[in-house]
């Protein structure tokens, strides 16, 4: 099993909750939720029971239709799974709990009973369909699990020191030097190509062959699309997902729903968009109508951009209807020769990195009447009661007109400005040029 940072969060929950809450881990399928909770159950409890509701027998699911007699419920679970439960030293895992809403509702009474600890995992938990007839337990604490980040990827390939050094570079604003930067960027581009899905990382480690890595990622994308069709047989959600790379390549000020789905607008398919975002397979960045600290209260629900939650999957998605040999991205990205229209991969990895660190994603566009042109800031972060604009540059990092105009327009709101690029670290006043592998520390 790969080392994952979320394990520490599970330990913190166990220590602080002491059975008073259940933990719901949300995340896309195949990010490693089942693996991590199984390992947690093995290591931290005397015994555990894992109920995978995606494949559980009908008889097991029906146990949760009536939980008036918890002694009977626990007796049946021990019989079914042939595992003894020990008071305050056993964990019961509800894996893929969205397939058994009654079990999710039962969490309230189970937590009140207090005999055991409970962890739920959920993928593609529907906004309405799977919860409309149940009471969502207030005793449920939620955390989100993402694909592996760059540091976790380094751990997986046996590198336990590089990221500690990178943290020092960032904190002290030390330049790695051109030679080191080239080597580090090559390693980061490798991470972008493989991605953070554990199965893809495992395939890379075992085969050192992008062809087999790509096959794993194609299987994951197909799995996602099958899930999308289960909750939306019209295929709209699947089309919205598949079109993310092309929409980003258009460099439009927002995701153009009408270019993907004829006669549709964001307002008319808001439920499908909400379902897609809830699947955790994508990241959504909203347009901030007022770029200030309280951006969450000043966003436009109909003006947004979509990114894929895993850049490695995006690499595959761009060529998923062609043979692997036609996928030019692997060679070009690894050798730093991406064409301009493929530079959106760099923007996607920054969105992914910011989101993995717990940031909500926002961007900003504005029109300058005197210059008769529009400007766009790729990302905005609230930092220290001010706003930090971020511009992503896959090439020509010396020009950052949009950021400069934004800083002039909102000079009293600006904190540190960041240009994220492929070159070395450099500081110029309150403007910091960061190589992509240091964006994780912003």
C-alpha positions in Angstrom: 0.0 0.0 0.0 1.2 3.5 -0.8 1.8 6.0 2.0 -1.1 8.5 1.9 -1.4 11.8 3.9 -5.0 11.2 4.7 -4.0 8.4 7.1 -2.9 11.1 9.6 -6.3 12.7 9.3 -7.9 9.3 10.1 -5.7 9.0 13.2 -6.7 12.5 14.3 -10.4 11.7 13.9 -10.1 8.5 15.9 -8.2 10.4 18.7 -10.5 13.4 18.9 -13.8 11.9 18.1 -13.6 8.9 20.4 -16.7 7.4 18.8 -18.9 10.6 18.9 -18.9 11.0 15.1 -18.7 8.8 12.1 -16.3 9.8 9.3 -17.4 10.1 5.7 -14.6 10.0 3.2 -15.7 11.4 -0.2 -13.7 11.0 -3.3 -13.8 9.8 -6.9 -13.7 6.1 -7.5 -10.2 4.5 -7.6 -8.5 7.2 -5.5 -7.7 4.6 -2.9 -10.5 5.1 -0.3 -11.2 1.4 0.3 -7.5 0.6 0.5 -6.7 3.3 3.1 -9.6 2.5 5.4 -8.9 -1.2 5.2 -5.3 -0.6 6.2 -6.5 1.8 9.0 -8.9 -0.9 10.3 -6.1 -3.5 10.3 -3.5 -1.3 12.0 -5.5 0.8 14.5 -8.3 -1.6 15.8 -8.4 -5.1 17.3 -10.9 -6.1 14.5 -12.8 -4.5 11.7 -15.7 -5.3 9.3 -15.8 -3.9 5.8 -19.2 -3.9 4.1 -18.9 -3.1 0.4 -22.4 -2.0 -0.5 -21.6 -2.0 -4.2 -21.5 -5.9 -4.0 -23.1 -6.7 -0.6 -25.8 -9.4 -0.6 -29.4 -8.2 -0.4 -29.7 -9.7 3.0 -26.9 -7.5 4.4 -28.4 -4.4 3.0 -31.8 -5.3 4.4 -30.4 -5.4 7.9 -30.4 -1.6 7.9 -34.1 -1.3 7.0 -34.9 -1.8 10.7 -32.2 -1.0 13.3 -34.5 -1.0 16.3 -32.5 -3.9 17.8 -28.8 -3.1 17.5 -27.8 -6.3 19.3 -29.4 -8.3 16.5 -27.7 -6.1 13.9 -24.2 -6.6 15.3 -24.8 -10.3 15.8 -25.8 -10.7 12.2 -22.8 -8.7 11.0 -20.4 -10.9 13.0 -22.0 -14.0 11.6 -22.1 -12.7 8.0 -18.5 -11.5 8.0 -17.1 -14.0 10.5 -15.4 -11.4 12.5 -15.7 -10.7 16.3 -16.6 -7.1 17.3 -14.9 -5.6 20.4 -16.5 -2.7 22.2 -14.5 0.5 21.6 -11.9 -1.4 19.7 -13.6 -2.4 16.5 -14.2 -0.4 13.3 -17.2 -0.9 10.9 -16.6 0.4 7.4 -19.5 1.2 5.1 -17.7 1.2 1.8 -19.5 2.8 -1.2 -22.3 3.8 1.2 -24.2 5.6 -1.6 -25.5 2.2 -2.6 -27.3 1.7 0.7 -28.8 5.0 1.9 -30.5 3.3 4.9 -27.1 2.4 6.2 -26.0 6.0 6.0 -29.2 7.1 7.8 -28.5 4.4 10.5 -25.2 6.2 11.4 -27.0 8.5 13.8 -28.3 5.7 16.0 -25.1 3.7 15.6 -22.9 6.6 16.8 -25.3 7.2 19.7 -24.9 3.6 20.7 -21.2 4.2 21.0 -19.9 0.6 20.9 -17.9 0.8 17.8 -16.3 3.4 15.4 -17.7 3.9 11.9 -16.1 5.1 8.6 -18.1 5.6 5.4 -16.7 6.0 2.0 -18.6 7.4 -1.0 -18.1 7.9 -4.7 -20.4 9.8 -7.0 -22.8 10.4 -4.1 -25.9 11.9 -5.9 -27.1 15.3 -4.8 -30.7 14.2 -4.6 -31.3 10.7 -5.8 -29.6 8.8 -3.0 -30.5 11.0 -0.1 -34.0 12.3 -0.8 -35.8 9.8 1.4 -33.3 9.6 4.3 -32.2 11.8 7.2 -28.6 12.8 6.8 -26.9 12.2 10.2 -25.5 15.3 11.8 -22.9 13.0 13.5 -21.2 12.6 10.2 -17.8 14.3 9.7 -16.7 14.7 6.1 -13.3 14.8 4.6 -12.3 14.6 0.9 -9.7 12.3 -0.6 -7.9 13.3 -3.7 -5.6 11.4 -6.0 -1.9 11.3 -4.9 -0.2 14.6 -4.8 3.3 15.2 -6.0 4.9 14.4 -2.6 2.9 11.2 -2.3 4.0 10.3 -5.8 7.6 10.9 -4.8 7.2 8.6 -1.8 5.7 5.9 -4.1 8.8 5.9 -6.3 11.1 5.7 -3.3 12.0 9.4 -3.0 11.5 10.5 0.6 13.8 13.5 0.7 13.2 15.7 -2.3 10.0 17.3 -1.1 11.5 18.3 2.2 14.3 20.1 0.3 11.7 21.8 -1.9 9.9 23.1 1.1 13.1 24.7 2.3 13.6 26.2 -1.1 10.1 27.7 -1.0 10.2 28.9 2.6 13.6 30.6 2.3 13.1 31.6 -1.4 16.2 29.8 -2.4 16.8 29.1 -6.1 17.4 25.4 -6.9 19.6 26.5 -9.8 19.0 25.8 -13.5 20.4 22.3 -13.6 18.4 21.2 -10.6 15.3 22.9 -11.9 15.5 21.0 -15.1 15.8 17.7 -13.2 13.0 18.6 -10.8 10.7 19.8 -13.7 11.3 16.5 -15.5 10.3 14.6 -12.4 7.2 16.8 -12.0 6.2 16.3 -15.6 6.5 12.6 -15.0 4.0 13.0 -12.2 1.7 14.9 -14.5 1.8 12.1 -17.1 1.3 9.2 -14.7 -1.1 11.1 -12.5 -2.1 10.4 -9.0 -4.5 7.4 -9.3 -2.9 4.6 -7.2 -3.4 2.0 -9.9 -1.7 4.1 -12.5 1.2 4.8 -10.2 1.5 1.1 -9.5 1.5 0.3 -13.2 4.3 2.8 -13.8 6.4 1.4 -10.9 5.9 -2.2 -12.0 6.4 -1.7 -15.8 8.2 1.6 -16.4 6.0 1.7 -19.6 3.6 4.5 -20.3 1.5 2.2 -22.6 0.5 0.1 -19.6 -0.1 3.2 -17.5 -2.3 4.6 -20.1 -4.4 1.3 -20.3 -5.1 1.6 -16.5 -6.2 5.2 -16.9 -8.4 4.4 -19.9 -10.1 1.7 -17.7 -10.7 4.3 -15.0 -12.2 6.9 -17.4 -14.5 4.2 -18.8 -15.6 3.3 -15.2 -16.4 7.0 -14.6 -18.4 7.3 -17.8 -20.4 4.2 -16.9 -21.1 5.8 -13.5 -22.2 9.0 -15.2 -24.7 7.1 -17.4 -26.2 5.4 -14.3 -27.2 8.7 -12.9 -27.8 10.5 -16.2 -28.9 8.2 -19.1 -29.1 11.2 -21.5 -25.3 11.3 -21.5 -25.0 15.0 -20.7 -22.8 14.5 -17.7 -20.4 12.3 -19.7 -20.2 14.8 -22.5 -19.5 17.6 -20.0 -16.7 15.5 -18.6 -15.2 14.5 -21.9 -15.2 18.1 -23.2 -13.1 19.6 -20.4 -9.8 19.4 -22.3 -11.2 21.0 -25.4 -13.0 23.7 -23.5 -9.8 24.6 -21.6 -8.0 24.7 -24.9 -10.4 27.3 -26.2 -9.1 29.8 -23.6 -12.7 31.0 -23.2 -13.7 33.1 -20.2 -15.9 30.3 -19.0 -17.0 26.7 -19.8 -19.2 27.1 -22.9 -22.0 24.7 -22.2 -23.8 25.5 -25.5 -20.7 24.4 -27.4 -20.9 21.0 -25.8 -24.7 20.5 -25.5 -26.8 22.2 -28.1 -29.5 24.6 -26.9 -28.3 24.3 -23.3 -26.9 26.8 -20.9 -25.4 26.5 -17.5 -28.7 27.5 -15.9 -30.7 24.8 -17.7 -28.4 21.9 -16.7 -27.4 23.1 -13.2 -28.3 19.7 -11.7 -26.1 17.8 -14.2 -23.2 20.1 -13.4 -23.8 19.7 -9.7 -23.8 15.9 -10.1 -20.5 16.1 -12.1 -18.8 18.2 -9.4 -20.2 16.0 -6.7 -18.5 13.0 -8.3 -15.1 14.5 -7.3 -13.8 13.6 -10.8 -13.6 17.3 -11.7 -12.7 20.6 -10.0 -14.8 23.7 -10.6 -13.4 27.3 -10.6 -16.0 30.0 -10.3 -15.7 33.5 -11.6 -15.3 36.0 -8.8 -17.5 39.0 -9.4 -15.7 41.0 -6.7 -12.0 39.8 -6.2 -11.8 40.3 -2.5 -11.4 38.2 0.6 -15.0 37.1 0.6 -15.0 35.6 -2.9 -17.4 32.8 -1.9 -20.1 35.3 -1.4 -19.4 37.1 -4.7 -19.2 34.3 -7.3 -21.1 33.7 -10.5 -22.8 30.2 -10.6 -23.1 30.4 -14.3 -19.6 31.5 -15.1 -17.2 28.8 -14.3 -14.3 26.7 -15.6 -13.9 22.9 -15.2 -10.7 21.0 -14.6 -10.0 17.4 -14.2 -9.2 16.2 -10.7 -6.3 14.2 -12.0 -4.0 15.6 -14.7 -2.8 12.1 -15.6 -6.4 11.2 -16.5 -6.7 14.4 -18.6 -3.6 13.3 -20.6 -5.4 10.1 -21.5 -8.8 11.7 -22.0 -7.4 13.9 -24.7 -6.6 10.9 -26.8 -9.0 8.3 -25.4 -10.7 7.6 -28.8 -7.3 6.9 -30.4 -4.7 4.3 -30.0 -2.0 4.9 -27.4 0.6 5.3 -30.1 -1.3 8.4 -31.3 -1.0 10.1 -27.9 1.8 12.6 -28.5 1.5 14.2 -25.1 3.7 11.6 -23.3 6.8 12.3 -25.4 6.3 16.0 -25.8 5.5 16.7 -22.1 8.3 14.6 -20.8 10.7 16.4 -23.0 9.2 19.8 -22.4 8.0 20.3 -26.0 4.3 20.8 -25.5 2.6 22.9 -28.2 0.6 25.9 -27.0 -2.8 24.2 -27.2 -1.5 21.4 -24.9 -0.3 24.0 -22.3 -3.7 23.7 -20.6 -2.2 20.6 -18.8 -0.1 23.0 -16.8 -3.1 25.0 -15.9 -4.9 21.9 -14.9 -2.1 20.7 -12.6 -2.1 24.1 -10.8 -5.8 23.9 -10.3 -5.3 20.3 -9.0 -2.5 21.4 -6.7 -4.4 24.3 -5.2 -7.6 22.2 -4.6 -5.6 19.4 -3.0 -4.3 22.0 -0.5 -7.9 22.8 0.5 -8.4 26.0 -1.6 -11.6 26.9 -3.3 -10.9 27.8 -6.9 -11.7 31.3 -8.3 -10.6 33.2 -11.3 -11.3 36.8 -12.6 -11.9 38.4 -16.0 -12.4 42.1 -16.7 -12.7 44.4 -19.6 -10.6 47.5 -19.9 -12.5 50.3 -21.8 -9.4 52.3 -22.5 -7.4 49.4 -24.0 -10.5 47.8 -25.6 -9.5 44.3 -24.5 -10.2 41.7 -21.8 -7.9 40.4 -19.2 -8.0 37.2 -17.2 -6.3 36.1 -13.9 -6.0 32.4 -13.8 -6.5 31.9 -10.1 -7.2 34.0 -7.0 -6.4 33.0 -3.4 -7.5 34.8 -0.2 -4.4 35.3 1.9 -4.0 37.4 5.0 -7.1 39.5 4.3 -5.9 40.3 0.8 -6.0 38.6 -2.6 -3.1 36.8 -4.2 -3.4 36.5 -8.0 -1.8 33.6 -9.8 -0.9 33.4 -13.4 0.2 30.1 -15.1 2.8 30.2 -17.8 3.8 27.2 -19.8 6.0 29.5 -21.9 7.1 33.2 -22.2 6.9 33.7 -18.4 8.4 37.2 -18.7 5.1 38.7 -19.8 2.1 38.7 -17.5 0.0 41.5 -18.7 -3.3 40.3 -17.1 -1.7 40.1 -13.7 -0.1 43.5 -14.1 -3.4 45.2 -15.1 -5.2 43.4 -12.3 -2.7 44.6 -9.7 -3.1 48.2 -11.0 -6.9 47.9 -10.8 -7.0 46.5 -7.3 -3.7 47.7 -5.9 -5.0 48.1 -2.3 -6.3 44.5 -2.3 -3.1 42.7 -3.5 -0.9 40.5 -1.4 1.8 38.4 -3.0 1.6 37.9 -6.8 2.6 34.5 -8.3 3.7 33.5 -11.7 3.9 29.7 -11.9 6.2 28.6 -14.7 8.8 26.0 -15.9 11.8 28.1 -15.0 13.7 28.7 -11.8 12.5 30.4 -8.6 12.9 34.2 -8.7 11.6 37.0 -6.5 10.9 40.6 -7.7 9.3 42.7 -4.9 5.9 41.1 -4.1 6.0 39.1 -7.3 7.3 35.6 -7.0 8.1 33.3 -10.0 7.7 29.7 -8.9 8.5 26.5 -10.8 5.5 24.2 -10.9 6.8 21.8 -8.3 6.8 24.6 -5.7 3.2 25.6 -6.2 2.2 23.0 -3.6 3.5 25.4 -0.9 1.5 28.5 -1.7 
